[in-house]
Amino acid sequence: GVTTVSLARNELAALRPEGAERLQSLDVSHNSIAGADCAGLAGLRALDLSFNALASPPAALDCMRWLRELNLGHNRIAALPAAVGALEGLVFLDLSHNQLQELPEEFGNLACLETLYLNGNRLTAAGCRLGALCSLRMVDLSQNRLAALPDVALLASLAKLYLNDNRLASLGRELRLLPKLRELSLRGNRLSSLPAELADMPRLALLDLADNEFAEPSVYGS
């Protein structure tokens, strides 16, 4: 039977599939979906609900134990339910361009997550609870309301960290706890110096500091 369906760019206003337990991939992006219920999608591996009108994530998220990829970008989601923590097999998650102000503590249960887009939200450092996402390799936190670095100390696999267009005036020294970090983008903040420890990170290959407030070419402070 059919395992992959695309209904992208149609005129769907809701998503309540029935008898679709064998479906593995569903793309309903670029519609007008304001409500979604995933109870009938228990076998899904990939779900794209981006560019819709969702004010909250789909109901019955915790039914989708096989889900690996979830795209909820470009919606109106203001909060995540605790049930998001049940998606323990999730590898890819896009929550970009929503209205999130914080992440629930259960977010730290996503132990398989490798790629995470949170850019274009309203997150503060206190609300950005990333916990110990031990598999996370890339996180984009650009275009939020970060005045301080969120707690990234337990992200042991992190290789790419994007923090563009926030309100960062200084960085703590937690970055030295990310031994695999290769790319660090801090474009469009309020930085005038960096912690000296950053110069000693052996794998760091890309450092983007454009559009900040550095007065001297030597960017490392004490």
Disulfide bonds with the S-S distance in Angstrom:
none
